[in-house]
Amino acid sequence: MAKGGYFLGIDGGTTGTTVLVLDENWQVVGKGYRRHQMNIPRSGWMEQDPEVLWEDLLFAAKAALEELGLSRSQLEGRILGLGLDHQGETCLVWDRKTGKPLSMAINWQDRRTAQAADRLAANSNFLIRERTGLHADAYFSATKWKWILENDPQLAKRAQNGEICAGTLDSWFVYKMTGGRVHITDPSTASRTMLYNIHTGDWDDDLLALLDLPRAMLPAIRTSAQLYGCTEPDCFLGLRVPVSGVVVDQQAALFGQGCFKNGMVKTTYGTGCFMLMNTGQRPVLSTGGLLTTVGWNLGNGDVFALDGGVYTAGSAVNWLRDKAKLIESASDTQKMACAVKDNGGVYFVPAFVGLAAPHWDPYARGTMVGISADTTREHMVRATLESIAYQVRDNLDAMRTDSGLEIPIMRVDGGMVANPFLMQFQADVLGIPVDVPIISETSALGAAYLAALGVGYFGKTSEIEGNWQLERRYEPAMGEDQRQTLLYNWHRAVERSLAWQEH
């Protein structure tokens, strides 16, 4: 990196946007954050205002850059690349000419298309699974775009004529950054839409026809690290910056964790909880309820991953605070969980919007079982944290089976790794060590690494591996009998949550 140069890593997450400024030693020298508003207009609907998300990104970027203490003229030419990661399946449509949003950004957790996805699954799940590596589910972008067009016939006609853009949040942000000149996405993102053929590396015409979605509205697919264009100063804080990395947030974390070898695994604890395993250039089709997804593409073919997703993790803690009023802040959970010797027989399945991998039941709902006259709020809080660890264990078991590989260690990141109780319990219930890196915002870090690759600062991933540094390792300290008893009761609780909401 040129002396005094910087890279920006932008993590456009579900709960908020984090922006890191990294210097030539890959140390964080600036950080900005802006929390997002989630709108829930009806039960099962979750959406965000795309213009507000864009303003949040600008706010966080401005705050991060201000920590450098440099003027705009001093910054000119010193931001060598900008990498962006994002929510993945969350999507919208906008006017190609004016850039005006024509829909809300329908969130990945949104379930409004669950019945449409059921019909797809009944008739075409084999085709979808074979072409995309995914299950037919409302989680993915395709049924959300279809819903948007079906509910506005004029939009559907304009989409056919190429007058509107459809995209996930990466496409939206890059379009805004570049003043409407660039409409792109990358293979990792495309693989989350249920429209990307993992064998051809392109949008699948049969699936587009199946869902009646015109190719003309979709972004061009580019690699995850290349120069897409530059920010327009009038649009992006008065700065012209190369935009050179795009990837889904969870794949960005896999990259930021340095999981470049086959079999390496990371788990990110955020609004949801997501475990990814690098499987190299071989797509592994799961028999255990996991997804086959693209990790990234650096110009020599897609690198694939197995994906185990948990819909509700940090959002369960938010529920404790905002709805159940059992805690005042997320930091309270550590002390409260440690205040009781165990969960008191209480198990909480936080299936607020259904269960993802390995169950894939959109009609499961939150269930708390084992409550007695002795149950306290501390037991409920502890059961909430434990539920996150159990869901991760279920996905790890499926990953071991599908890959045929032993997983000796798990790298972790995200806001919840700051909770020692959760991390220790996670190691205990997994039976393997859990490693927390020094830089826990690994999604933004991974995006910045891709930006550096995209402008040629790095030539290959081996140049990045040595940057990973361990902050703390949690070793398992639980006996096998206790572990199996806890898992047995957890699975009994899960059974009671399944198919609770009738169609």
N, C-alpha and C positions, 0 to 999 in steps of 0.2 A: 504494500500500500504506500502511496506517496506520503511523505512526511506531513503529518497533520491531517490526513484524510480520514473520512468516516464512512460507515455504512449504516443505513436505516433498516431496522427490522420492524415491520408493522404486523401485529397480531390482532386481526379484526374478529374478536371472539363473540360469543353469544351474550355474555353478561357485560362485557366492556371491551374497549380497544386499548391495547398496550403498545407503546412505541419505545423501542430501544435505540439509542445511538451507541455504536461500538467503534472504538478507536483502533489504531494499527496493531495493538496488542490484544485485540478482541476482548477488551474490558468494557463494561458498561459505564459510559461517561455521561449519559443523559437518559432520563426515563419519564414518560408521560402516560397518563391513564385517564380514561373517561368512561364512566359507567353508562350502560344503555338502559333505555326504557323498553319493557316488553308489554305489548298490548294483547289483551285477551278478550276480544269482543263477544265471544260465545264459548261455551264449554268445548274444549278440545281444539279451539282455534288459538294460534299463537303467531303474532306478526309484529313487525317493526317498521317504522317509517324510514325508507331508504335515504331520504334527504337528511334526516336527523343522524343516521348512522354515518353519513359522509361528514357532517359537521363535527360529530364526535371524533372521527379520525383526524380531522384538521386540528381540533383542539389538543388532542393527545400528542400529535406530531409537533405542534408549536411549543407545547410545554417541555417536551424532551429536548428540542433544539435550544430552547432558552437556557437550559442548564449548562450549556457550553459557554455562555457568556460572550458570544460572538455576534457581531452585527450581521445583517443580511449580506452586505458586500463582502465581509470576511468569510462568510459561508459559501459564497459563490465558487463553484468548481471543486469544493472540498467534500461534498457528499458524492461519493464515487458510485454508489448504487443504492437502489431501494428494493427491498424484498417484501412481499406481501403474503400473509396467510389469512385464512378466512374460515367462516363457519361450515363450509362444505355444501350441504344440500339446500340451505336457505336461498330462495330465488325470487326474482321479480321480472317485470318487463318494463321497457321505457321507450319513448319516442326516439327513433334513430336520429332525426334531424335536430330536435330541440333539446334532447336529453331529459325531458320531463318524465318522471316516473308515471306509469300508467297502472300500477298496482302497488299494494304494500309489499314488503319483503316477507314472504310466507316462510316462517321459521321451520327448521328441520324437525322440531318437536310437534309441529302442527298435525292434527289428525283429521282434518275436514275431508280428506280424500280416502279415508280408511275403507269405506265400502267399495269405492271404485277400484282400490287396490285389491280388495278381496275378489272382485270379478276378474281382474287381470290374472290373479294367482290361479283361479279356478280354470281359466282357459289357456293361459300362455306362460305359466311359471317356468316350465321346462325351457322354453325358448329364451326367456329373460335370463334364467340362471346360466344357461350355456353360453349366451352371447356376452353377458355383462359381469357374471360372477356374483350377482346380487339376487335377493328374493324380491318378488313384487311386493312393495310396501309403500305406505304413504310417507315414510321417512324420506324418500328420495325425491329429486326435483321434478321428474317427468310428470307425475300425476298432479303436482301443484301447477305447473305450466298449463296442463290440459284444463284444469279447473278454471284458471284465469281466463283462458280463451273461450271456454264454454259459457262463462257467465257474462261475456260481452261480445256478441256476434260481430260488432264493428272491429274489435281488436283481432278476432280470428281472420277477418278478411284482410286487414292491414298486415297481419303477420304473413299471410300468403304472398302479399305484394312486396315483402321485404322492408316495410316501413317502420317496423318496430324491432327492437333488440330484446332478446331474452338472455338472461345470464344469472349466474350465482354472484355472490358479493364481490368476488375477485374481478369479474368482468365489469361490474358496476363501478367499482373504485378506480380501476385502470382507465375506464372510459372518462370518468370525472377528472382524474389527474391529468390526462392528456388532452383535455378540451374536446373530447368526443372523437378524436382521431383513431383510437385503437379499441377494437372490440375482440378480445381474445380470452382464452382460458388455457389451462394446461391439462395433461392427461390425468393427473391425480384428481382434479376437480371434475373433469368430464366423467370419470369412472364412478362418481357419486350421483349421477343424474338418472341412471337406469336407461341411458340411451347410447352409451359408449361401448363399442365392440372391443373387448380386451384382446382379441386375436388379430384384428386388422389395425387397431390404433386409430379409429375414426368413428364418427357418428354412424349408427347402424340404420340403414334406410328401412329395413323391415320393421324395426321398433318404432321409428318415426311414423311410418304408415299405420302401424297398429294403434298408436295414440293420436293420430291425426295432427301431428306437430310438424310444421314446415322447417326444413333445414335452413331456409333463408334467414330465420330469426336467430339462429344459434351462433355463438362466437366461433372464430377460427381457433383450432387447437394448435398450440405451440409447445415447445419443450418447457420444462419447469425452470430453466436457467438460460436466458438469452436476453439480448437487448430488444425489448418490445417497442420502445419509444422513450421519450423524455416527458417529464411533467411540464405542463404549461405554467409559466410563472404566475399568470393571472388567476390560475385555478389552484395552485399549490404553494401558498405562503411566499409568493414572489420568487421562487427558486426553480431553476431548471435542473432536474435530477434524472439520471438514467433509471428507468424502471426495468429491472433485470432479473427478477425472481418472483414466481407465483406458484402457490401450492396450497392444499387444504391444511387446516390447522393441525390435525393429528399427524399427518405425514410430515409437516414441518417439525413437529416435536420429535418424531422418529429420526429425522435428519439432524436436528439440533443436538440430540442425544448421542450422535455418532454411531447409530446402529446401521452400519454400512455392510455388515457381513450377514450371510444367511443364518437365520436362527436367533438373531439378536432381537430382544423384546423391550418395549417401553410401555408404560401406562401413564396417561395424563388424567389428572383429577381436576375437573372444572365443573361447569354446569352439569354436564354428563361425565362419564368416565370411559376412556377409550384405550384399549390395548391393541397394539400393532406389532406384528412380527415380520421382519424382512425375510422374504422367501426367494429373493434374487429375481432372475429373469424368467422364472417358471411360475405361472399362475397355479396355485393350489386350490382346487375346488373342494370346499369343506363339506363333510358329511355330518358335522356336529353343530350346525347352526351359525357358523361364522361367515363373514363376507370375504370375497376375493376382491381386492382393490389394487389400484396402482399407487405405489409409494411416490415415485417421481420419475422423470425422464430427463436425462442430461445430454440427450442427443444420440445415444447409442442404444435406444430401445427402452421400453418400459421396465422399471424395477417394481416388482409386485410385493404385496403384503397381505397377510391374513389379518382381519379386523374383527375384534370383539367389542361391540359398543354397548354401553350402559346408558340409558336415557337420563336417569336421575341419580345424581351424586351430590354436588354442591347445592343443587336446587332443593334437595331434601333438607339440608341445613338451613337454607333460606326459608323454607316452609316452617321449620321449628321457630324461627325468629319472627317472620312476618304474619303467619296465619295462626299457628298453634300458640304463639306467645310463650313458649317454654324457655327461650333464651333471649338475652338482649342483644348479643352479638355473636358472630361465628366463633370468636375466640373463647367464649364461655364453654364450648363443647369439650375442650380438653380437660378442664378442671372438673366438670360435672361427670364426664365418663370415668374419670379416675376416682371419683368420690364413692363409687360402689365397687364391690369386689368382683361382680360379674353382671350379666344383663338381667338377672332376676327371672330368667325364663321367658323374657320378652323378645320377640322377633318382629322386625318391621320390614315389610316388602314395599319400598317406595315407588310403586308402579303408577305414578300420577298420570302418565300418558301411555300406559302399557309397558310391556317388557320387550327389550330388543334381544340381542344375542345372549344365550343360544335358544331362547324360547320363541321369539317373534310372535307375541300375542298382543295385538293392539287393544284388546278388550280386557286385559288384566287391569286391576286397579289396586290402589294402595291398601295394604292390609297390616294391621298390628294384632298379633296373637300372643297368648300367654299372660295376659294381664290378670293380676290377682289383687286382693285387698292390700298387699304389701308393695305394689308397684308404685314407684316414685317417678317424678319427672327426670331424675338422673338416669333411671333405667331406660326410659324412652329415648333420651338423648344418646345414651351409649348404644342402644339398639339401632339407632339411625346411623351412627358411624360404622358399626359392625356390618350393617347391610351393604355398605359400599364395598367393604373388603370381601364379603361373601360373593357378590356379583363378579368381582374381578377373579376370584378363585374359579368360579364356574367357567369363565371364558378361558382361563389358563388351562384348565383340564381339556376343553375342546381343542385348544391350540396344540397341546401335546399330542392328542390323538390324530388330528388332521395332518400335522407336519411330520409325525414320527420322530420328533426330536425331543430330547430332554432339555429343559430350560433351567439352567443352574442359577440364574440371577435375573432380577428384574430392575431396570432403571425406571425411575418415576419422576414426574414433574407436575407443575400446576399449583394453584394456590393452596390446596389442601395438604400438600406435603409438609407444610409448616406445622401440622398437628401431630405431635409425637405419638399420642395414643393411637391414632389411626394408622400411622406408618408401622408402629410396632405390632399392632394387631394384624395388619396386612401381612407382614413377614411371618407371623405366627400361623395364620390360617393358610398361607401358601406353603409353608415349610421350606422356603428358600430365602436368601438375603434380598433385601430391598435397598437400592442405592439411590441417594438423593444427590444431584450435582450441585456445584457452587452456584451456577446460573440456573435458577428454576424456571425462568420464562423461556423455555427451550423452543416454543413455537416461534416467537419473534426472533430468537437466535438462529433457528434453522432457516427462516426466511431471509435473514441477513447473509447467511452462508451461501444460499442459492444466488442471491444478488451478486455476491463476490465471484462466484463461478460464472455467472452470466456476463460479467464484464471482463473476464479473463484474469482476475486477480489470483484466483486459485485455478490450477489446471486439472486437479483430480481430487477425489474425496480423501485420499490418504494424507493429503496436506492438512486436513481439518481434524483428523482423529485425535491428534495429540493435544488439542485444545480442551478436550473433556476433562473435568476435574471433579473428584469426589468431595462432597462436603460431609456426608454422614452415611454410614451403613447400619441398617437395622437387621440384626440376626434373629432367626426364629428361636423362641424360648418355650414353646408350647409342646406338650407331649402329644403323641399321635392319637391316643385314645380320646383325649379332650378335643382335639381338632376334629376328629370324625364325628363325635357326638354333636358338636356345634353345627357341622355341615348337615348332618342328618336332620336336625330340627329346623335348620334354615330351609331345606328342601321341602319339608312338610308345610312350612309357612307359604312357600312359593306356590305349592299345589292349591292352596286355598285362595290365592289371588287370581288364578288363571280364569279367563273367560267370564269375569265377574259382570262386566257391562254387557247386556244383551244387545244384539245388533239393532 
